[in-house]
Every structure is written in C-alpha cells, then in structure tokens.
Amino acid sequence: MSDASHRPELGAHGGPELHVALVGYGKGGEVFHAPIIDAVPGLRLSAVVTGDPERRAAAEARYPGVTVYPTAADLWADADRYEIAVVTTPNHTHAPLARAALEAGLAVVVDKPFALTASEARELTDLAERLGRALTVYQNRRWDADFLTLWHLVEEGSLGRVHRFESRFERWRPEAKGTWRDSGSVADGAGILYDLGPHLIDQAVNLFGPVASVYAEVDALRGGGGADDDVFLALTHERGTRSHLWMSALAAQNGPRFRVLGDEAAFTSHGMDGQEDRLGAGERPDAPDWGVLPEEAWGTLGADGRGRRVPSAKGAYPEFYAAVRDAVGEGEPLPVDPHEVIHGLEVIEAARRSAETGSVVSPRTR
C-alpha cells in the first residue's frame, strides 16, 4: 500500500483484516452486503459510496466510523486505503464500475447480474486475470438453506438420476413501481429476467452443468411497468437433465420452490430461504441460529405416500464473504468463479433470442 498509515490489522480469524468499500447503498448494499461484511471476521466495512443524504445518514448511524464518499470517482482517488470493492448499484453500471475498481488496484465483488452481456463479462474476467486481481460475483443463493440441502441430496445420489429440475422465484406484486427495475429497458438491465434469472440459472448450472439449449417465454404483464415481469425458461443441460425455471411478479399463489424428479425419488420444498427476511429486519448474520429453517419448512424426499422430511442444511450467506476474505488475503479459490457466471449470461441472452423468435436456441459460446 502506498499509504504507510494503512496497515492491515489482524482479524479475529487470525489473518489480516481487509478493508472493504461498498459502492452503492440501496437495498442491495444495505441489506445483502453491508451486514454480512460487517459480521465476517477479517473484513471491515470501511467505506460506502452514496450520493443520497438519507442513505449516507443510515450508513453512518449503523456503521460508526465508516467513510462515505459521494461518488465512485472519489473512492478511486482514495483506493490505496482499501483492498476490496463491492459493486451493488443499478445493473447497467456493474461492468463499468467493476472495471474502474480493478484498474484502481482493488479486488472486486460484483452483485448479480455480473454484467448485461456475456461479452462484457468476458472482458472483465480477462482484465482481472491480466492485472492479477481477484474478481467474483455475489451469487448468494448458492448458500440458501434449501439449495444446500438439495445440492447434498443430488451429490449423494438420494434421488437417483435427476431428469427434471423445477425451480421458482414467484412473488405477488401486481402493481409495478416507477423504478428503473420495473420500468426500464433491457439496455438498463431492467426486468425480472435480469433480476431473478441469474439466481435460478446459476443454481441450475451449479447442479447439472452447462446448458445445451434454451426455450423461453418472456412477458410484461403489469400495466405501468414495461420491463418483463413473468418469465419461464426450459433449459436442456448437456448431460440431459431438463431445468424448468419460473420467475414472476404476478403469482397470486406460489408453486413449490423446488420440485426435483429423479428415477429413485423426488424432492419438493416450499417457501423461500429466511436469510433475506432476517437481513431486511436488521438482524446480524452471526447469530447462533442464523440460517436455521424450522422443521415445518424442511423439504420432502421420496415418493407419494412414502416421503420423509429432510433436515435442512443451514443457510450460510456469510460463507461467501469468508471465502472472499480468504481468496484476497491468502490466495484461496474464489467463492464463485466468474467463468461459471459468464455461461449464465449466455443463457439469458439465448432466452431473449428464444422469446423473440419462439424457437429453441443454443447459448452462444466463446
């Protein structure tokens, strides 16, 4: 570091304490990033970038001593005070801000979507590799309790050979808001395919590997919006498994969160992981019962009439940032390899082509 006064201190985990600058303090920054960074030993939330006076006041009240910058340019001018930048801003700004952070000498975490196109994402990944800097993507839903449970069941063969994976993120929000997310264009990264699609696609690819073909139905059903708010994707993976993914803001009754069919058993679960609600309520993610699902929320494994409740794994969003700490501070593997996420963007691009043409298409490959 060029600033001799900035020497990483030892954190509670025994390694150096790394200073994190959070670029953006909307819901993403305030709810999904700041509390977790603050709770992970070895990381210190040292800076926030926001030009909004109310958000500035909220950040300073919750994290005393945090430095608040009005613009990202002000942060880059001070970059030698920090080791990691976290980009959690409107979607169309992810790639340019991540590039600027890498060029300023920082390791970078980018919220989803990683970028708006696979091409942009490849350019960022290539830049990080040339500069020798860590770059990863906040695919936090890999650490959902129900997904971790399912992942273990698939890995240990409890379902046999899985032939169909059904996954849903469904909400009941019949009135569109006047935000960029609801009323913006594809060029803005607006709509539910960019919002929830990266999660659903990433989970499917994480479980069953690369996608060979995509069929998509993409609709904007609510008045006053304009951005897509109801999407169905049918993915065929190279290994033969089919993933059916639903995301909707207009689901008055939700379907199962997961319904996974194998040739020996099925697994079904309902409801969403509770970590988001607890973070939104202001809880710290280092509570002893963090990520624990009550028994009534456990999924069911087996066949009709012979199913049994499966104890849920603990949800573990902090594990992402603990892995970021170890990757940046100690050279350990990244929690999410950006190359994996590039393929998810290829699937999103293929979904848009499919919806426009009404045909089954193949994701672009490099």
N, C-alpha and C positions, 0 to 999 in steps of 0.2 A: 504494500500500500504506500502511496506517495505521502499520505498524511501520517507523520510519525506518531501523532497522538492517538491514532486509531489502531489499537492492537486488540485482536480478538481475545476475549476473556474465556476462561474455562467454563463450560456449561455443566449442568447437573449430570449430563450423560458422560462426562469425563473428557470430551473433546473440546475444541474451540467453540466459543459462542459466535454464531454468524448473524450479521445484521441484515435485516430484510426490509426492503422498500416496497410498499404496496401501492401500485398505480391504479387508482380507482377506489372509491368508497361508496358505491351504490350498494344494492342488496348483495351482489356477489362478494364485494370486498368486505362489507360489514358483517355479513352472516356466514359466508362459506370459507373465508380465508383468514381474516384477522384473528378471530378467537382461537383457531387451530394453531396458527403460527405462534400466538402468544402462549399457548399451553404446551408446546413441544419443547422439551429440554434441549438446549443447544441452539435455539433460534431466539432472536429478539426482534419484535416488531419495532423498528427504529424510525420508520418514515412512512408517511401516507401522502399521496398526491390527490388533491381535490381542490377545485376552484369554488366549490359550493360552501358558503359560510356555515350553513346548518350542519353539513357533513363534517366540516372542519371541527366545529364545536363538539360534535358527537365523538369524533375520534380522539380529540384531546381529553375529553372527560373520561372516556373508558380506558385510554392508554396514556396515563400521565408521562410526560417526558418525550412523547413522540414528536418528531419534526414533521410539520405539514408544509408541503410545497404546493403552490397554486398551479403549477404546470409541470409536465414531464421534462421540459427543457431545463427547468430549474433543478430538477433532480439529477439529470445527466451532468450538469455542471459540478455537482457535488458527489459524483458517483464513487469516488475513491473512499467514501465513508461507509460503503455498503458492499456486501458480497452477492446478494440475491435480489433480483427484481421480480415481482409478481404482477402480471398484467391481467387486470379484471375490469375491463372497460367495454363500451359498445363493440359489437362483433367486428365491424369493419375496421376498427383501429388496432385489432390484435396484432396483425402481422407487422405493420409499420412500427408500432411501439416495441414489439419484441426485437425487431431488427436494431432499433436505436439502442435498446438496453444492451444487447450483445456487443454492439460497436463501442458502447461506453465502458465495456470491461466487466459486465456483470453476468453471472449465471441467471437463467431466466426460467420462470414458470409462467405458462400461458393458460388462461382459462379456456374452456371449450366455447366455440369451435376454435381449434388451433389456428386456422386461417379460413378464408372464404373459398379458396380453391386448393386443390392438391398441388398445383404448380407453385403457389405462394409458399405452401408448407415445405415443399422440397427445397426451395431457395433458402428458407430459414434454417432448415436442418443442415444443408451444405455449408452455410455461413458459420453455424455453431461449430461444425467439425473443423473447418479451416482455422477458426480462431481458438479452438481447443477449449470451448466453454460449454458448460452443462446447459442443456435445453430440454425441458419436459413439459407435459401437458396435464392439466388438472382434470383427469378422468376419475373423479372421486367416487363415481358409482361402482367402480370395481371393488370398493370397500363397503358397499351396502351389506347389511346382515343377511338378507335373503339371497343375494347374489353369491356371497362367500359360501353359504350353505349349499347352494346349487352347484357351485364350482367343485366343491369337495365330493358331492354325490356323483357328478359326471366323472371326475378323475378316478374315483374308486370303483366305478362300474356298477353302481347300485341300480341304474336304470337300464343296463344293457346298452345296446347300440341305439343312440338317440336319432330318431328320424325327423322329429319336428320340435322346434322351439318356438313357443309363443310368448311374447313379452309386450307389456303395455305400460305406458305412462298416460293416464287419462285423467282429465280434470273437468269440472263443471264451471266454466266461466263464459256464460252466454253473451255477455256484453264486452265487446272489445274496448280496450283502453286506448287513449290517444298517445301511446308511447311509440317510440321507434320500433320496438319489438312487435307490436300489433299492427302498425300502420305503415311501416317502412317497406322497402323493396328488397328483392333478392340481393341487389348490389350493396344494401346496407347490412346484409346478414340477418334480416328480419324473418319472422315466421317460425313456426313450430318445428319444421324440419331442421333448421339450424340450432334451435333451442334445445329440443329433446332428442332429436335424431342422433347427435354424436354419442349420447349415453347409450341408447338402445343398440345402435350399430356396434359400438365398441364392446359392449357386453357379449353380443352375438359372435363377433370375430374372436374375442378373447376365449370363448368357449369352443368354437367349432372351426376356427381358421378362416383363411381368405375366402372371399365371395367370388363366384364364377359368373352369376347372372342376377339381374335386378328387375323386378316389376314394381311399379309404384302408382299409387293414386294420391294426388296432392290437391287439396281443395281449400278454398277460403269461403267458409260458410256463414260467418257472422257479419251482419251489417255494421258499417262504420269502421271496419278494420282495413282489409286489403291484403294483409300478409296471410300466408297459408296457416290454417288453424286445425286441420284434420288431415292426417296422413296415414296411409297404410303402405308397408313395404313387404314384399315377398322376396326373400333372398335365397338363392341356392348356393351353398358352400361347395368348394372344390371337392370336399370329402363326401358330399352327397346329402348332408343334413339340410333341411329347409327351415329357415327362420321366418316367422310371420310377426311383424312388428307394427304395433298401433301406437299412435300419439295423437291426442285430441284435446282441445279446449272446450268441446261441446259434447261431453259424455255425461249425461244426467244419471246414468248408472254405470259404474265401472265394472269391467270384466276382471278376471284373475290377473294379478301382477305377473305371475309366471304360470304357464302350463306346458310341461315338457314331457314328451312322449317317447319312451324307449321300447325295445322289444321284450324287456323283462319287467318294467314298472314305469309308472308316471310320477311326476312331482308337480304339485299345484300349491301356489301360495297366493294370498290376498293382502291388499294394503301395501302402503309404502314404508320403506325404512324410516325409522323415527328420528334419525340424527338431524335431518333438516329442521323438523319442528322444534327440537330441543335447542338447536343453534339459534333459530328465529326467536325463541323465548328468552334468549340471553344467557343460556347455560354454558358453562365451560366444559370442553370435551375431555377433561382429565378427571371427571367424576368416576368413582369406582364402578358404577353401574352403566357407564357410557356404552352405548351400542347394544345393550341387552334388550331383546324382544320378549314380551310376556308370552307365556305358553299358548294363550289363545291366538297369537299371531304367528305361531310356527306353521310351516308348510306341512303337507301330507304326502307321504311316499307310499306307493303300492298300486293296487288295482281296486276298482269299486268293490266295496264290501270287505276288503282286506287291507285297507290303508292304515297307516300309523303316523302319528305326529312325529316330526323330526326335530330334535332340539336345534335351535338356530345358533349359528355362529354369531359372535359379537361383531356388530358394525364397527368400523375402525378407520374413519377418515383421518385421524392423526397419523396413522401409519404412512400415508402418502408424504406428509411433510417430514416425518422422521427419516424417510428414505431420501428425500431431497437433501436434508442436512448431511446424511452420510455420503451421498454422491458428491456434493460440493466440497465438504470438509475432508473426506477421507478417500475419495475416488471409487466409492462403491457404485454398483449399477444404478441407473436411473429408475425411479418407480414406474414410469411409463416411457417406453421408447417411442420417440416421435415418428419413427418409420411405421409403427403399427397404426398410428393415428392418421397418417397420410392415406393409408388404404381406406379408412373410414370416410375421408373426404372424397375419395374416388367413388365410393358407394353413393354418397349424397349427390355428386354430380351425375352419376348414372341414373339415380332416381328422378332427377329433374328431366333428363332426356326421355326416360321412360314415360313419365307423366305427360309430357308434351306430345309424344308420338303414339301412346297407347300400346307400346311394344315392350318386349323383354330385351334388355340391353346388357352388355358386359361392361364392368368398370374399366376405365382407362388404366393402363399400366405404363410404367416408365419405359 
